[in-house]
Amino acid sequence: MIKKLDILIIRAFAGPFLATFLISLFVLVMQFFWLYIDDLVGKGLDFGTLSYLTGLVAITWVPLALPLALLLSSIMTFGNLGETFEIVAIKAAGIPLLRFMRPLLIVTVFISAIAFLFANNIIPVAQLKLAAIKYDIIIAKPAFDIKEGVFYNKINGYVIKIGKKEKDDSTIRNVIIYEKNYALQDNLLLAENGTMRVTPDKKFMEFTLHNGIRYEEKGPRQTLATDFTQTSFKEYKKVFDLSSFEINKTNDSAFIYDPKMLSIRQLNTTIDSLENKEKYYENRARIEVAPYLPFAKYADSLWKPLDKDTLKKYASIHQFLPDSQRHYVYERSLSQLGTAGGNINLLNDDLNQKEESLRLHEIEWHRKFTLSVACIVLFLIGAPLGSIIRKGGLGTPLVFAIVFFVVFHLLNTFGEKFSKEGVVPPIEGMWLSTLVLIPIGAFLTFKAMRDSQLFNREFYFRTFKQVKTFLSTFRNPSDSSI
C-alpha cells in the first residue's frame, strides 16, 4: 500500500532524475559529436539529417545515461532530505532507512526493466541505422565550395580556378577550367567573367561564361597527326554534375552482422551455432590435411614411440634411399609438409576468428543485462551516500556521482577490453563493475543505517586531534603525570 511518505519521496526524486537524465544524455551525445566532428564539418548536412543523426545517437546512449542519472539524482534526493533534517524526522518516527528507500528502489527496478527492454529491442535497430548513416556521412564529399585563387578538384574530371568572386557570390571573373581528357592533353577553357548558380534541385552547377577561349586537341595518341582546336566565344554554358556531393543512403542490411545489432534471441541463436564448431573443424582438418600425410592411415593402436637407441640407429633416412631417388623424396616431402602446414594455419586462423566472434557475441549478450543491473547497483550506492553526506544541490552530490560513475565506467571498459582479448571470460569481464560496486553499496547502506559520520569533516578533525594527543602523550609520559 502506498503511503504519503512514499509519494513525498517519489515527488522529491522525479524532478532531479529527469533533469540529470537529460543533462547526462546531452553530455554523452556531445561526446559522440566531438569524436566525429572532423567527419561532419563541411559536408553540408541539412537540418533533417542532423536531427535524424542526433536522435539515433541519443537513443544509443540511453542505457548508459540511466545509471548515471539514477546515481546523481538519488544522491541529490537523499542529500536534500538530509540537509533539511527530513531524514532525521523520518528516523525519529521509527521508520528505518530501508523503508523510505523502498519506493525509490521499486521505481529503480522499473527503470531497470525499461532499460533492458530498450537495450534488447530498440538499441539494435538504432545501432543498425546509425552505422548506415554514419558510413554515408563519412564517405561523402565536402560541400561544394569554390574559393578565390584556389584550384578546386572535387568534381570528377575537372579542375576549376576562379580569380575573383563578387559580393553577390554569383558573379565570377578570370575563370580557368581544366577538363580531363584521357586520350591526349587536358582541354582548357579560359573566360574573362561569368556567373555561376546551383539548380533548384541542387544536382547541377551551371557556369555561364563570357568572352573566353576553349582549347582542345583531338587525334590518336603517340603520333603527331592531331588536330588542335581553338574556339573563341562570347557566351558559353558549362554544366557540372553535383550528384557525387549528395549523401547516398546505404542499405541497413550491410551492417546487420555486427553483434551490436542483435537482440537476446538472435544472440542466443548465433552463440549456439558458434559454440558447436568442434565437429566441423575436425572433419575439415581430416579432409584438408589428411591427404598430405598418407602415412598416418597406417598407424594402429599398437604403435609405440621409438626409444632413444632405436632413434639413434635410424636417425638418418639416407641409408634407406638410393642416390637417384634421394633428391626427389626430399622435394616431395617438403612440398607435402608445406601444403599441410599451410592448411593447418588457415584452419587455425579461421578458428581464432570464430572464437573472437563468439567472445564479441557473448559480450553483447551480457551487456544487455549489465547496464540494466547497473541502474540498481548505482542507486544502492547513491541513496545511502546522499543520506550520509546530507548535502543537496549540484555541488557535493555531483562530485561524488562523478567519482563513482568514473569508477563504474573504467571497470566496465577494462572488463570489456579483457574479455575481447580473451584474458578473462566474457561473463567475468562484463560483470566486473557490478561485482566491485555491490560490496561498496552494501557498506554505504550499512553505514547510513547507523548514522555514520563517514563524510563528516568534523569527525575526522576530532579523530585526528585525539590521535595527535595520544601520540604526544605516548612520546612524553612525564607530561601526563604532572
C-alpha positions as CSV (number, residue, x, y, z in Angstrom):
1,M,0.0,0.0,0.0
2,I,1.4,3.4,-1.0
3,K,1.8,5.8,1.9
4,K,2.1,9.6,1.9
5,L,5.8,9.2,2.7
6,D,6.3,7.2,-0.4
7,I,4.6,9.8,-2.6
8,L,6.7,12.5,-0.9
9,I,9.9,10.7,-1.7
10,I,8.9,9.9,-5.3
11,R,8.0,13.5,-5.9
12,A,11.3,14.7,-4.5
13,F,13.1,12.2,-6.7
14,A,11.2,12.7,-10.0
15,G,12.5,16.3,-10.7
16,P,16.2,15.7,-10.1
17,F,16.0,12.4,-12.1
18,L,14.5,13.9,-15.2
19,A,16.9,16.9,-15.1
20,T,20.0,14.7,-14.5
21,F,18.9,12.2,-17.2
22,L,18.6,15.0,-19.8
23,I,21.9,16.5,-18.8
24,S,23.7,13.1,-18.9
25,L,22.2,12.3,-22.3
26,F,23.2,15.7,-23.6
27,V,26.8,15.2,-22.4
28,L,27.0,11.7,-23.9
29,V,25.6,12.9,-27.3
30,M,28.1,15.7,-27.3
31,Q,30.9,13.2,-26.7
32,F,29.8,11.5,-30.0
33,F,29.9,14.7,-32.0
34,W,33.3,15.7,-30.5
35,L,34.6,12.3,-31.6
36,Y,33.3,12.6,-35.2
37,I,33.5,16.4,-35.6
38,D,36.1,16.2,-38.4
39,D,33.9,13.9,-40.4
40,L,30.8,16.0,-40.0
41,V,32.1,19.5,-40.7
42,G,31.9,20.8,-44.2
43,K,29.6,18.1,-45.5
44,G,26.6,20.4,-46.0
45,L,24.3,18.4,-43.8
46,D,20.7,19.6,-43.7
47,F,18.7,20.1,-40.6
48,G,16.7,16.9,-41.2
49,T,19.8,14.7,-41.5
50,L,21.4,16.3,-38.4
51,S,18.2,15.8,-36.4
52,Y,17.9,12.2,-37.5
53,L,21.6,11.5,-36.6
54,T,21.2,13.2,-33.2
55,G,18.1,11.2,-32.4
56,L,19.8,7.9,-33.2
57,V,22.9,8.9,-31.1
58,A,20.7,9.8,-28.2
59,I,18.8,6.5,-28.4
60,T,22.0,4.5,-28.3
61,W,23.3,6.4,-25.2
62,V,20.1,6.0,-23.1
63,P,21.2,2.7,-21.3
64,L,24.4,4.4,-20.1
65,A,22.6,7.7,-19.2
66,L,20.1,6.0,-17.0
67,P,22.6,4.6,-14.4
68,L,24.4,8.0,-14.2
69,A,21.1,9.8,-13.8
70,L,19.9,7.4,-11.1
71,L,23.2,7.8,-9.2
72,L,23.2,11.6,-9.3
73,S,19.5,12.0,-8.6
74,S,19.5,9.6,-5.7
75,I,22.4,11.4,-4.1
76,M,20.6,14.7,-4.6
77,T,17.3,13.5,-3.3
78,F,18.6,12.0,-0.1
79,G,21.1,14.8,0.3
80,N,18.3,17.3,0.2
81,L,16.2,15.3,2.7
82,G,19.2,15.1,5.0
83,E,20.1,18.8,4.7
84,T,16.6,19.8,5.6
85,F,16.6,17.3,8.5
86,E,13.7,15.4,7.0
87,I,15.6,12.1,7.2
88,V,16.2,12.8,10.9
89,A,12.4,13.4,11.4
90,I,11.6,10.2,9.5
91,K,14.0,8.1,11.6
92,A,12.7,9.7,14.8
93,A,9.3,8.5,13.8
94,G,10.7,4.9,13.9
95,I,10.9,4.4,10.1
96,P,14.3,2.8,9.1
97,L,16.4,3.9,6.2
98,L,15.5,0.8,4.1
99,R,11.8,1.5,4.5
100,F,11.9,5.0,3.0
101,M,14.3,3.8,0.3
102,R,11.8,1.2,-0.8
103,P,9.6,3.3,-3.1
104,L,12.6,4.6,-5.0
105,L,14.0,1.1,-5.1
106,I,10.8,-0.1,-6.8
107,V,10.9,2.8,-9.2
108,T,14.6,2.0,-9.9
109,V,13.7,-1.7,-10.7
110,F,11.0,-0.5,-13.0
111,I,13.5,1.8,-14.8
112,S,16.0,-1.0,-14.9
113,A,13.4,-3.2,-16.7
114,I,12.7,-0.4,-19.2
115,A,16.5,-0.1,-19.8
116,F,16.7,-3.8,-20.5
117,L,13.7,-3.7,-23.0
118,F,15.3,-0.6,-24.5
119,A,18.7,-2.3,-24.9
120,N,17.2,-5.5,-26.3
121,N,14.5,-4.2,-28.7
122,I,15.3,-0.6,-29.6
123,I,19.1,-0.2,-29.4
124,P,19.9,-2.9,-32.0
125,V,17.7,-1.1,-34.6
126,A,19.1,2.3,-33.7
127,Q,22.7,1.0,-33.9
128,L,21.9,-0.5,-37.3
129,K,20.6,2.7,-38.7
130,L,23.3,4.8,-37.0
131,A,26.0,2.7,-38.6
132,A,24.5,3.1,-42.0
133,I,24.1,6.9,-41.8
134,K,27.5,7.4,-40.2
135,Y,29.1,5.5,-43.0
136,D,27.3,7.6,-45.6
137,I,28.3,10.8,-43.9
138,I,32.0,9.8,-43.5
139,I,32.5,8.8,-47.2
140,A,30.5,11.8,-48.5
141,K,32.5,14.6,-50.2
142,P,32.8,18.0,-48.6
143,A,30.1,20.5,-49.6
144,F,30.6,22.3,-52.9
145,D,32.6,25.5,-52.2
146,I,34.9,27.2,-54.7
147,K,37.2,29.8,-53.2
148,E,39.1,32.6,-54.9
149,G,42.5,31.8,-56.3
150,V,42.4,28.2,-55.2
151,F,42.3,25.2,-57.6
152,Y,39.2,23.1,-56.9
153,N,39.4,19.4,-57.9
154,K,36.4,17.8,-56.0
155,I,34.3,17.5,-59.2
156,N,35.3,14.3,-61.0
157,G,37.1,15.1,-64.3
158,Y,37.5,18.9,-63.7
159,V,39.9,21.4,-62.0
160,I,38.4,24.9,-61.6
161,K,40.1,28.1,-60.6
162,I,38.3,31.4,-60.1
163,G,40.3,34.6,-59.9
164,K,37.7,36.7,-58.1
165,K,34.1,36.3,-56.8
166,E,31.9,39.4,-56.4
167,K,29.9,40.1,-53.2
168,D,26.8,38.5,-54.7
169,D,28.7,35.2,-54.6
170,S,27.4,34.6,-58.2
171,T,29.5,36.8,-60.5
172,I,32.9,35.4,-61.2
173,R,36.0,36.7,-63.0
174,N,39.2,35.2,-64.6
175,V,37.9,31.7,-64.8
176,I,40.1,28.7,-65.7
177,I,38.7,25.2,-66.2
178,Y,40.7,22.1,-66.9
179,E,38.7,19.3,-68.4
180,K,40.3,15.8,-68.0
181,N,41.0,14.3,-71.5
182,Y,42.2,10.7,-71.0
183,A,43.1,10.4,-74.7
184,L,45.6,13.4,-75.1
185,Q,46.2,16.6,-73.3
186,D,43.5,18.1,-70.9
187,N,41.1,20.5,-72.5
188,L,41.5,24.1,-71.3
189,L,38.8,26.8,-71.0
190,L,39.5,30.5,-70.2
191,A,36.9,33.2,-69.6
192,E,37.1,36.8,-68.5
193,N,33.9,36.7,-66.5
194,G,30.6,34.9,-66.0
195,T,28.0,33.8,-63.5
196,M,27.5,30.5,-61.6
197,R,24.4,29.1,-59.9
198,V,23.2,25.9,-58.5
199,T,20.0,24.5,-59.9
200,P,17.0,24.4,-57.5
201,D,17.3,20.6,-57.1
202,K,21.0,21.1,-56.2
203,K,22.0,18.4,-58.6
204,F,23.9,20.6,-61.1
205,M,26.1,23.7,-61.1
206,E,25.7,26.0,-64.2
207,F,28.5,28.3,-65.3
208,T,27.5,30.9,-67.9
209,L,30.9,32.3,-69.2
210,H,31.6,35.4,-71.3
211,N,34.5,36.4,-73.6
212,G,36.7,33.4,-73.5
213,I,38.6,30.7,-75.4
214,R,38.4,26.9,-75.3
215,Y,41.5,24.8,-76.4
216,E,41.1,21.2,-77.4
217,E,43.4,18.6,-79.1
218,K,42.0,15.6,-80.9
219,G,43.6,12.7,-82.6
220,P,45.3,9.3,-81.9
221,R,47.9,9.0,-79.2
222,Q,51.7,8.7,-79.8
223,T,51.5,10.5,-83.1
224,L,51.9,14.0,-84.5
225,A,48.8,13.7,-86.6
226,T,46.5,15.5,-84.2
227,D,44.1,18.5,-84.6
228,F,44.5,21.4,-82.2
229,T,41.3,23.5,-82.0
230,Q,41.0,26.9,-80.5
231,T,37.4,28.2,-80.1
232,S,36.6,31.8,-79.1
233,F,33.2,32.5,-77.7
234,K,31.2,35.5,-76.4
235,E,29.0,33.2,-74.2
236,Y,29.5,29.6,-73.2
237,K,27.4,27.5,-70.8
238,K,29.1,24.7,-68.8
239,V,27.1,22.4,-66.6
240,F,28.7,20.3,-63.8
241,D,27.1,17.3,-62.2
242,L,26.9,17.6,-58.4
243,S,25.3,14.2,-57.7
244,S,28.5,12.9,-56.2
245,F,28.2,15.5,-53.4
246,E,24.8,14.1,-52.2
247,I,24.7,11.7,-49.2
248,N,23.8,8.3,-50.6
249,K,21.6,6.1,-48.5
250,T,23.3,2.7,-47.8
251,N,21.1,-0.3,-47.1
252,D,20.9,-1.2,-43.4
253,S,21.5,-4.9,-44.3
254,A,25.1,-4.1,-45.0
255,F,25.8,-3.8,-41.2
256,I,23.4,-6.5,-39.9
257,Y,26.2,-8.9,-38.9
258,D,27.6,-6.7,-36.1
259,P,26.7,-8.3,-32.7
260,K,25.5,-4.8,-31.5
261,M,22.6,-5.0,-33.9
262,L,21.2,-8.3,-32.5
263,S,18.6,-9.0,-29.8
264,I,18.9,-11.6,-27.0
265,R,17.1,-14.2,-29.1
266,Q,19.3,-13.6,-32.1
267,L,22.4,-13.6,-30.0
268,N,21.4,-16.9,-28.4
269,T,21.0,-18.5,-31.9
270,T,24.3,-17.1,-33.1
271,I,26.2,-18.1,-29.9
272,D,24.8,-21.6,-30.1
273,S,26.0,-22.1,-33.7
274,L,29.4,-20.7,-32.9
275,E,29.9,-22.9,-29.8
276,N,29.2,-26.2,-31.8
277,K,32.1,-26.0,-34.1
278,E,34.4,-28.8,-32.9
279,K,33.0,-31.5,-35.2
280,Y,33.1,-29.0,-38.1
281,Y,36.8,-28.3,-37.7
282,E,37.6,-31.9,-37.0
283,N,36.0,-33.0,-40.3
284,R,37.5,-30.1,-42.1
285,A,41.0,-31.0,-40.8
286,R,40.6,-34.6,-41.9
287,I,39.6,-33.5,-45.4
288,E,42.2,-30.8,-45.9
289,V,45.2,-32.2,-44.0
290,A,45.0,-36.0,-44.1
291,P,45.6,-36.4,-47.9
292,Y,49.1,-34.8,-47.4
293,L,50.0,-37.1,-44.6
294,P,49.2,-40.5,-46.1
295,F,51.4,-42.4,-43.6
296,A,49.0,-41.6,-40.8
297,K,46.5,-44.1,-42.0
298,Y,48.9,-46.9,-41.3
299,A,49.1,-46.1,-37.6
300,D,47.3,-48.5,-35.3
301,S,46.6,-48.8,-31.6
302,L,49.7,-50.9,-31.0
303,W,52.1,-48.3,-32.3
304,K,54.6,-47.0,-29.7
305,P,57.2,-44.3,-29.8
306,L,60.7,-45.5,-30.6
307,D,63.3,-45.5,-27.8
308,K,66.4,-43.3,-27.9
309,D,68.7,-46.1,-29.0
310,T,66.5,-47.0,-31.9
311,L,66.1,-43.4,-32.9
312,K,69.9,-43.0,-33.0
313,K,70.2,-46.2,-35.1
314,Y,67.7,-44.9,-37.6
315,A,68.5,-41.2,-37.2
316,S,69.1,-40.7,-40.9
317,I,66.9,-41.7,-43.8
318,H,69.8,-41.6,-46.2
319,Q,70.6,-45.3,-45.7
320,F,67.1,-46.3,-46.9
321,L,67.1,-44.2,-50.1
322,P,69.1,-44.8,-53.3
323,D,71.1,-41.8,-54.5
324,S,68.8,-41.5,-57.6
325,Q,65.7,-41.0,-55.5
326,R,67.0,-39.0,-52.6
327,H,66.6,-35.5,-54.1
328,Y,63.1,-36.4,-55.4
329,V,61.9,-37.7,-52.0
330,Y,63.3,-34.6,-50.2
331,E,61.5,-32.2,-52.6
332,R,58.2,-34.2,-52.4
333,S,58.3,-34.4,-48.6
334,L,58.9,-30.6,-48.2
335,S,56.1,-29.9,-50.7
336,Q,53.7,-32.2,-48.8
337,L,54.7,-30.7,-45.4
338,G,54.4,-27.2,-46.7
339,T,50.9,-27.7,-48.1
340,A,49.8,-29.5,-44.9
341,G,51.3,-26.7,-42.7
342,G,49.5,-24.0,-44.8
343,N,46.2,-25.7,-44.5
344,I,46.7,-26.1,-40.7
345,N,47.5,-22.4,-40.5
346,L,44.4,-21.5,-42.4
347,L,42.3,-23.7,-40.1
348,N,43.9,-22.1,-37.1
349,D,43.2,-18.5,-38.3
350,D,39.6,-19.4,-39.1
351,L,39.2,-21.0,-35.7
352,N,40.7,-17.9,-34.0
353,Q,38.2,-15.6,-35.9
354,K,35.3,-17.8,-34.8
355,E,36.5,-17.7,-31.2
356,E,36.8,-13.9,-31.4
357,S,33.3,-13.6,-32.9
358,L,32.0,-15.8,-30.1
359,R,33.5,-13.6,-27.5
360,L,32.1,-10.5,-29.1
361,H,28.6,-12.0,-29.2
362,E,28.8,-13.1,-25.6
363,I,30.0,-9.6,-24.6
364,E,26.9,-8.1,-26.2
365,W,24.7,-10.7,-24.6
366,H,25.9,-9.8,-21.1
367,R,25.8,-6.0,-21.9
368,K,22.0,-6.2,-22.3
369,F,21.9,-7.2,-18.6
370,T,24.9,-5.4,-17.0
371,L,23.7,-1.9,-17.9
372,S,20.2,-2.7,-16.5
373,V,21.6,-4.1,-13.3
374,A,23.9,-1.1,-13.0
375,C,20.8,1.1,-12.5
376,I,20.0,-0.8,-9.3
377,V,23.6,-1.0,-8.2
378,L,24.3,2.7,-8.6
379,F,21.1,3.6,-6.9
380,L,22.1,1.4,-3.9
381,I,25.3,3.5,-3.8
382,G,23.7,6.9,-4.3
383,A,20.8,6.6,-1.8
384,P,22.8,5.8,1.3
385,L,25.6,8.1,0.1
386,G,23.2,11.0,0.0
387,S,21.8,10.3,3.4
388,I,25.4,10.2,4.8
389,I,26.7,13.4,3.2
390,R,23.4,15.3,3.8
391,K,24.1,17.9,1.1
392,G,21.7,18.9,-1.6
393,G,22.0,20.8,-4.8
394,L,24.5,20.0,-7.6
395,G,27.8,20.8,-5.8
396,T,28.9,17.9,-3.5
397,P,26.5,15.3,-5.0
398,L,27.9,15.9,-8.4
399,V,31.4,15.4,-7.2
400,F,30.6,12.1,-5.6
401,A,28.5,11.0,-8.5
402,I,31.3,11.7,-11.0
403,V,33.8,9.7,-8.8
404,F,31.6,6.6,-8.6
405,F,30.5,6.8,-12.2
406,V,34.1,7.1,-13.4
407,V,35.0,4.0,-11.3
408,F,32.0,2.2,-12.8
409,H,32.9,3.2,-16.4
410,L,36.6,2.4,-16.0
411,L,35.8,-1.1,-14.6
412,N,33.3,-1.6,-17.4
413,T,35.8,-0.5,-20.0
414,F,38.7,-2.6,-18.6
415,G,36.4,-5.7,-18.2
416,E,35.2,-5.4,-21.8
417,K,38.7,-5.0,-23.1
418,F,40.0,-8.0,-21.2
419,S,37.1,-10.0,-22.5
420,K,37.7,-9.0,-26.1
421,E,41.4,-10.0,-25.8
422,G,40.5,-13.4,-24.2
423,V,42.2,-12.6,-20.9
424,V,39.1,-13.4,-18.9
425,P,35.8,-15.0,-19.9
426,P,33.1,-12.5,-21.1
427,I,30.9,-13.3,-18.0
428,E,33.7,-12.1,-15.7
429,G,34.8,-9.1,-17.7
430,M,31.3,-7.7,-18.3
431,W,30.2,-8.2,-14.7
432,L,33.4,-6.8,-13.1
433,S,32.0,-3.4,-12.3
434,T,28.9,-4.9,-10.7
435,L,30.9,-7.3,-8.6
436,V,33.1,-4.5,-7.3
437,L,30.4,-1.9,-6.7
438,I,27.9,-4.2,-4.9
439,P,30.1,-4.5,-1.7
440,I,30.6,-0.8,-1.8
441,G,26.8,-0.2,-1.9
442,A,26.3,-2.7,0.9
443,F,29.0,-1.0,3.0
444,L,27.4,2.5,2.5
445,T,23.9,1.2,3.3
446,F,25.3,-0.3,6.5
447,K,26.9,3.0,7.5
448,A,23.9,5.0,6.6
449,M,21.6,2.8,8.7
450,R,23.8,3.6,11.7
451,D,24.0,7.4,11.0
452,S,27.7,7.1,10.1
453,Q,29.9,10.2,10.0
454,L,31.9,8.8,7.1
455,F,32.0,12.1,5.2
456,N,31.8,14.5,8.1
457,R,34.9,16.7,8.3
458,E,34.4,17.5,11.9
459,F,34.5,13.8,12.8
460,Y,37.9,13.3,11.0
461,F,39.2,16.5,12.7
462,R,38.2,15.2,16.2
463,T,39.7,11.8,15.4
464,F,42.9,13.3,14.2
465,K,43.1,15.5,17.2
466,Q,42.6,12.5,19.5
467,V,45.3,10.5,17.7
468,K,47.7,13.5,17.9
469,T,47.1,13.9,21.7
470,F,47.6,10.2,22.2
471,L,50.9,10.2,20.3
472,S,52.2,13.2,22.1
473,T,51.3,11.6,25.5
474,F,53.0,8.4,24.4
475,R,56.2,10.2,23.5
476,N,56.2,12.3,26.7
477,P,54.8,10.2,29.5
478,S,56.2,12.6,32.1
479,D,53.9,15.3,30.9
480,S,50.8,13.2,31.5
481,S,51.7,12.5,35.2
482,I,52.0,16.2,36.1
